Amino acid sequence: MFKKVVSSILLAAALVFVAAPAVPVEAEDYYMGTYTDGTTAYLVSESIEITSRSPYTFNCLVRNSGNDLYYSFYPNNGSPYYRNSEGYHGYVFGGESPIAANIYRFVINNY
């Protein structure tokens, strides 16, 4: 009789732990590289807004030394293109912005 009671209590406790809600994951900033002026770029994960996955079209926020830059990624002539809030723009894989290429790769690989 004692074994049945203990077994029931242990089973109930195990079910409580299994059914407990998971701890929410906090948003993170991910290192994307360093700009030519030496400032580092961090992608703010909670800022990623995907509007399409075929082809990938999204907006995001990048922090660098306290400044916020907004990036938009969208297709242009069949290739991924970017534009940021400082007015820089170009093809993601055109070689002009390794930061934009890293952001694009990160998003398509993780979202």
HELIX and SHEET records of a PDB file:
HELIX    1   1 PHE A    2  ALA A   19  1                                  18    
HELIX    2   2 PRO A   98  ASN A  110  1                                  13    
SHEET    1   A 6 ASP A  29  THR A  34  0                                        
SHEET    2   A 6 THR A  40  ARG A  53 -1                                        
SHEET    3   A 6 TYR A  56  ASN A  64 -1                                        
SHEET    4   A 6 ASN A  67  ASN A  76 -1                                        
SHEET    5   A 6 SER A  79  ASN A  84 -1                                        
SHEET    6   A 6 HIS A  89  TYR A  91 -1                                        
END                                                                             
